[in-house]
Amino acid sequence: MAVRPVTISAVDLFCGVGGLSYGLQEAGIHLAAGVDLDRSCDYPYRANVRAPFLKRDVCDLGVEELAGLWPAGAVRVLAGCAPCQPFSSYRRGVDTSREAQWPLLDEVSRLVEGTLPEIVTMENVPRIGSTPIFAKFVARLRELGYQVDYESCYCPAYDVPQHRRRMVLVASLLGDITVPKGTTSPANYATVRQAIGGLDPVGSGGTHPGDRLHKSRSLDKINLERIKQSTPGGTWEDWPEELRSPCHRKASGNTFRNVYARMAWDEPSPTITTLAYSYGAGRFGHPEQDRAMSLREAAILQSFPPDYEFVEPEAPVQFAPLGRLIGNAVPPRLAAAVGSAIVEHVKGVRGAVRKTRRKKSIPAAR
């Protein structure tokens, strides 16, 4: 008799626009639901992942409600990518321990303890690995019987065209599990050119008529002159003296060379942040066109498909809200690698169980 495949089903806490969910789905994992407090995530999540979206504060999500989201008989995955802002290196030493987002990992721990899903995964900035709250989370998983592995993952090795590094954790009640290794070699890293080089040009402040997200923020006169003087991969030191700002002339300004700069064509992009649409916020100038990168380009460099829907057809396309959603997302290709590792893990465990059962069914030799 044919063995029916085990359904692996995930609930994605802090799901955002669905980067993690989309990647898990690409790996063959069923998405039971996404949960997020931000109502602007509702449309993109449902439109692209095509799974239920619960607008809910994870702190208010009950154990029984969560348990009821997974289909009966499924191997359950709980993904809990809590907001990373308190742990980000961009905070430059600011004490963030009193911020409301710090205890959210404790809420994930509460829900894990209450439902005991077979698999747990989370993604965050690497800095979280050195925090007491993360150590507490890992210790509690182990107390509950989970095998735990976590590692800082360099996104280009997972075919993401972006110099981004993220902490990934996987945990299982079924047996040993490991974070997947990236398989793309440095010589084959996806580049900016490969990712966005085929998009139609748009001007500073322009919007492509066929894609409302392929929209670039307007540059003022001085920044337009600055980007014209910028070379791909260069710095503000390429500019004539009259275009440099006062902060560039200070000794401390020498450390900020990756702002007001163009991306390089033939390497991965810089880390896509929530301000990736802003020329002055990083190396976010287009390599060739005299403008900042568009919202669509930022999304593609995050490894979203080029037709991923972020706003309803009649809704306005606004830089700050969409930049935040795109920059905070889990790169789908990284998520797909994690999803594939989970699928292979479950298959391996299941295969070992079947093998053990077959051995037990063979009569002992006389």
For each residue, the residues with C-beta under 8 A, 3 or more apart:
1:
2:
3: 354
4:
5:
6: 74 75 346 350
7: 30 71 73 74 75
8: 28 29 30 74 75 77 119 342 343 346
9: 29 30 31 32 70 71 74 75 76 77
10: 21 24 29 30 31 32 76 77 78 79
11: 32 33 34 35 66 69 70 76 77 78 79 117
12: 15 18 20 21 24 31 33 34 35 79 81
13: 35 36 58 61 78 79 80 81 82 108 111
14: 35 36 58 80 81 82 83 104
15: 12 18 20 21 34 35 36 41 45 53 79
16: 19 20 36 38 41 45 81 325 328 329 330
17: 41 44 45 48 308 310 325 326 329
18: 12 15 21 22 34 41 44 45 48 49 329
19: 16 22 23 302 304 329 330 331 332 335
20: 12 15 16 23 24 79 81 123 329 330 332 335
21: 10 12 15 18 24 25 31 34 45 49 51 79 335
22: 18 19 25 26 48 49 304 308 332 335
23: 19 20 26 27 330 331 332 333 334 335 336 337 338 339
24: 10 12 20 21 27 29 31 77 79 335 336 338 339 342
25: 21 22 28 29 30 31 49 51 339
26: 22 23 332 335 336 339
27: 23 24 335 336 337 338 339 340 342 343
28: 8 25 339 340 343
29: 8 9 10 24 25 77 339 342 343
30: 7 8 9 10 25 71 74
31: 9 10 12 21 24 25 34 49 51
32: 9 10 11 51 52 69 70 71 74
33: 11 12 51 52 53 54 69
34: 11 12 15 18 21 31 41 45 49 51 52 53 54
35: 11 12 13 14 15 53 54 56 58 61
36: 13 14 15 16 41 45 53 54 55 56
37: 55 56 57 58
38: 16 41 55 325
39: 42 55
40: 43 44 321 325
41: 15 16 17 18 34 36 38 44 45 53 325
42: 39 45 46 53 55
43: 40 46 47 309 311 312 315
44: 17 18 40 41 47 48 308 309 310 311 325
45: 15 16 17 18 21 34 36 41 42 48 49 51 53
46: 42 43 49 50 51 52 53
47: 43 44 50 309
48: 17 18 22 44 45 308 309
49: 18 21 22 25 31 34 45 46
50: 46 47
51: 21 25 31 32 33 34 45 46
52: 32 33 34 46 69
53: 15 33 34 35 36 41 42 45 46
54: 33 34 35 36 61
55: 36 37 38 39 42
56: 35 36 37 60 61
57: 37 60 61
58: 13 14 35 37 61 80 104 107 108 111
59: 104 107
60: 56 57
61: 13 35 54 56 57 58 65 66 107 111
62: 65 66
63: 66 67 110 111 114 115
64: 67 68
65: 61 62 68 69
66: 11 61 62 63 69 78 111 114 115
67: 63 64 70 114 115
68: 64 65
69: 11 32 33 52 65 66
70: 9 11 32 67 74 76 117
71: 7 9 30 32 74
72:
73: 7
74: 6 7 8 9 30 32 70 71
75: 6 7 8 9 118 119 174 346
76: 9 10 11 70 115 117 118 119
77: 8 9 10 11 24 29 117 118 119 120 121 342
78: 10 11 13 66 108 111 112 115 117 119 120 121
79: 10 11 12 13 15 20 21 24 120 121 122
80: 13 14 58 105 108 111 112 120 121 122
81: 12 13 14 16 20 84 122 123 124 330
82: 13 14 101 104 105 107 108 122 124
83: 14 86 101 104 328
84: 81 87 88 124 125 128 328
85: 88 91 96 99 101
86: 83 91 96 97 99 101 102
87: 84 96 124 125 127 128 131
88: 84 85 91 125 127
89: 92 125 127
90: 273
91: 85 86 88 94 96
92: 89
93:
94: 91
95: 98
96: 85 86 87 91 99 102
97: 86 102
98: 95 102
99: 85 86 96 102
100: 103
101: 82 83 85 86 104
102: 86 96 97 98 99 105 133
103: 100 106 107 133
104: 14 58 59 82 83 101 107 108
105: 80 82 102 108 109 122 133 134 137
106: 103 109 110 133 136 137
107: 58 59 61 82 103 104 110 111
108: 13 58 78 80 82 104 105 111 112 122 137
109: 105 106 112 113 136 137 140 141
110: 63 106 107 113 114
111: 13 58 61 63 66 78 80 107 108 114 115
112: 78 80 108 109 115 116 117 120 140 141 144
113: 109 110 116 140 144
114: 63 66 67 110 111
115: 63 66 67 76 78 111 112
116: 112 113 144 173
117: 11 70 76 77 78 112 120 173
118: 75 76 77 172 173 174 346
119: 8 75 76 77 78 170 171 172 173 174 177 342 345 346
120: 77 78 79 80 112 117 141 146 169 170 171 172
121: 77 78 79 80 168 169 170 171 338 342
122: 79 80 81 82 105 108 168 169
123: 20 81 166 167 168 169 330 334 335 338
124: 81 82 84 87 128 166 167
125: 84 87 88 89 128 166 167
126: 129 152 165 166 167
127: 87 88 89 130 131
128: 84 87 124 125 131 133 134 167
129: 126 134 150 152 167
130: 127 134
131: 87 127 128 134 135
132: 135 136
133: 102 103 105 106 128 136 137
134: 105 128 129 130 131 137 138
135: 131 132 138 139
136: 106 109 132 133 139 140
137: 105 106 108 109 133 134 140 141
138: 134 135 141 142 148 150 169
139: 135 136 142 143
140: 109 112 113 136 137 143 144
141: 109 112 120 137 138 144 146 148 171
142: 138 139 145 146 148
143: 139 140
144: 112 113 116 140 141 173
145: 142 173
146: 120 141 142 171 172 173
147: 171 172 173 175 176 177
148: 138 141 142 169 170 171
149: 169 170 171 177 178 179
150: 129 138 167 168 169 170 179
151: 167 168 179
152: 126 129 165 166 167 168
153: 157 158 165 166 167 168 179 182 334
154: 157 158 164 165 182
155: 158 160 162 163 164 165 166 182 268 331 333 334
156: 159 160 161 162 163 182 184 186 189 190 268
157: 153 154 181 182 183 184 189
158: 153 154 155 180 182 183 184 331 333 334 337
159: 156 184 190 303 333
160: 155 156 164 190 268 302 303 331 333 334
161: 156 189 190 191 192 194 195 268 269 300 301 303
162: 155 156 268 269 270 271 272 301 302 303 331
163: 155 156 267 268 269 270 271
164: 154 155 160 271 272 331
165: 126 152 153 154 155 271
166: 123 124 125 126 152 153 155 330 331 334
167: 123 124 125 126 128 129 150 151 152 153
168: 121 122 123 150 151 152 153 179 334 338
169: 120 121 122 123 138 148 149 150 179
170: 119 120 121 148 149 150 177 178 179 338 341 342
171: 119 120 121 141 146 147 148 149 177
172: 118 119 120 146 147 175 176 177 345
173: 116 117 118 119 144 145 146 147
174: 75 118 119 177 345 346 349
175: 147 172 345 348 349 352
176: 147 172
177: 119 147 149 170 171 172 174 341 342 345
178: 149 170 341
179: 149 150 151 153 168 169 170 338 341
180: 158 337 338 340 341
181: 157
182: 153 154 155 156 157 158 337
183: 157 158
184: 156 157 158 159 188 189 190
185: 188 189
186: 156 189
187:
188: 184 185
189: 156 157 161 184 185 186 267 268
190: 156 159 160 161 184 194 195 268
191: 161 194 195 265 266 267 268
192: 161 195 196 197 263 264 265 266 267 268 269 287 301
193: 196 197 265 266 287
194: 161 190 191 197
195: 161 190 191 192 269 297 300 301
196: 192 193 199 293 297 300 301
197: 192 193 194 265
198:
199: 196 208 214 294 296 297 300 306
200: 208 210 214
201: 289
202: 206 207 208 214 215 216 289 291 294
203: 206 216 289 290 291
204: 216 217 218 219 224 290 291 292
205: 216 217 218 219 291
206: 202 203 215 216 291
207: 202 212 214 215 216 317
208: 199 200 202 211 212 214 215 294 296
209:
210: 200 214
211: 208 214 296
212: 207 208 215 311 317
213: 294 295 296 299 310 311 317 322
214: 199 200 202 207 208 210 211 294 295 296 297
215: 202 206 207 208 212 294 295 296 317 319
216: 202 203 204 205 206 207 277 286 291 292 293 294
217: 204 205 277 278 279 291 292 319
218: 204 205
219: 204 205 223 224 227 279 290 291 292
220: 223 224
221: 224 225
222: 225 226 243
223: 219 220 226 227 260 279 280
224: 204 219 220 221 227 228 290
225: 221 222 228 229 243
226: 222 223 229 230 236 239 243 260 279
227: 219 223 224 230 260 262 279 285 290 291
228: 224 225 290
229: 225 226 238 239 240 243
230: 226 227 234 236 238 239 260 261 262 285
231: 234 238 262
232: 262 263 264 265 287 288
233: 261 262 263 264 267
234: 230 231 237 238 261 262
235: 238 257 258 261
236: 226 230 239 243 244 248 257 259 260 261
237: 234 257
238: 229 230 231 234 235
239: 226 229 230 236 243 244
240: 229 243 244
241: 244
242:
243: 222 225 226 229 236 239 240
244: 236 239 240 241 248 249
245: 248 249 253
246: 249 250
247: 250 252 253 256
248: 236 244 245 253 256
249: 244 245 246 253
250: 246 247 253
251: 254
252: 247 255 256
253: 245 247 248 249 250 256
254: 251 257
255: 252
256: 247 248 252 253 259
257: 235 236 237 254 261
258: 235 261 270 282 283
259: 236 256 280 281 282 283
260: 223 226 227 230 236 279 280 285
261: 230 233 234 235 236 257 258 282 283 284 285
262: 227 230 231 232 233 234 283 285 286 287
263: 192 232 233 269 270 283 284 285 286 287 293
264: 192 232 233 267 287
265: 191 192 193 197 232 287 288
266: 191 192 193
267: 163 189 191 192 233 264
268: 155 156 160 161 162 163 189 190 191 192
269: 161 162 163 192 195 263 272 283 301
270: 162 163 258 263 282 283 284
271: 162 163 164 165 282
272: 162 164 269 276 298 301 302 326 327
273: 90 276 281 282 327
274: 323 324 326 327 328
275: 278 281 282 284 323 327
276: 272 273 281 282 284 293 298 301 323 326 327
277: 216 217 284 292 293 294 295 298 319 323
278: 217 275 281 282 284 292 319 323
279: 217 219 223 226 227 260 284 285 291 292
280: 223 259 260
281: 259 273 275 276 278 284
282: 258 259 261 270 271 273 275 276 278
283: 258 259 261 262 263 269 270
284: 261 263 270 275 276 277 278 279 281 292 293
285: 227 230 260 261 262 263 279 291 292 293
286: 216 262 263 289 290 291 292 293 297
287: 192 193 232 262 263 264 265
288: 232 265
289: 201 202 203 286
290: 203 204 219 224 227 228 286
291: 202 203 204 205 206 216 217 219 227 279 285 286 294
292: 204 216 217 219 277 278 279 284 285 286
293: 196 216 263 276 277 284 285 286 297 298 301
294: 199 202 208 213 214 215 216 277 291 297 298
295: 213 214 215 277 298 299 310 317 319 322 323 326
296: 199 208 211 213 214 215 299 300 306
297: 195 196 199 214 286 293 294 300 301
298: 272 276 277 293 294 295 301 302 323 326 327
299: 213 295 296 302 304 308 310 326
300: 161 195 196 199 296 297 303 304 306
301: 161 162 192 195 196 269 272 276 293 297 298
302: 19 160 162 272 298 299 326 327 329 331 332
303: 159 160 161 162 300 331 332 333 334
304: 19 22 299 300 308 326 329 332
305: 308 332
306: 199 296 300
307:
308: 17 22 44 48 299 304 305
309: 43 44 47 48
310: 17 44 213 295 299 322 325 326
311: 43 44 212 213 315 316 317 322
312: 43 315
313:
314:
315: 43 311 312
316: 311
317: 207 212 213 215 295 311 322
318: 321 322
319: 215 217 277 278 295 322 323
320: 323 324
321: 40 318 324 325
322: 213 295 310 311 317 318 319 325 326
323: 274 275 276 277 278 295 298 319 320 326 327
324: 274 320 321 327 328
325: 16 17 38 40 41 44 310 321 322 328 329
326: 17 272 274 276 295 298 299 302 304 310 322 323 329
327: 272 273 274 275 276 298 302 323 324
328: 16 83 84 274 324 325
329: 16 17 18 19 20 302 304 325 326
330: 16 19 20 23 81 123 166 334 335
331: 19 23 155 158 160 162 164 166 302 303 334 335
332: 19 20 22 23 26 302 303 304 305 335 336
333: 23 155 158 159 160 303 336 337
334: 23 123 153 155 158 160 166 168 303 330 331 337 338
335: 19 20 21 22 23 24 26 27 123 330 331 332 338 339
336: 23 24 26 27 332 333 339 340
337: 23 27 158 180 182 333 334 340 341
338: 23 24 27 121 123 168 170 179 180 334 335 341 342
339: 23 24 25 26 27 28 29 335 336 342 343
340: 27 28 180 336 337 343 344
341: 170 177 178 179 180 337 338 344 345
342: 8 24 27 29 77 119 121 170 177 338 339 345 346
343: 8 27 28 29 339 340 346 347
344: 340 341 347 348
345: 119 172 174 175 177 341 342 348 349
346: 6 8 75 118 119 174 342 343 349 350
347: 343 344 350 351
348: 175 344 345 351 352
349: 174 175 345 346 352 353
350: 6 346 347 353 354
351: 347 348 354 355
352: 175 348 349 355 356
353: 349 350 356 357
354: 3 350 351 357 358
355: 351 352 358 359
356: 352 353 359 360
357: 353 354 360 361
358: 354 355 361 362
359: 355 356 362
360: 356 357
361: 357 358
362: 358 359
363:
364:
365:
366:
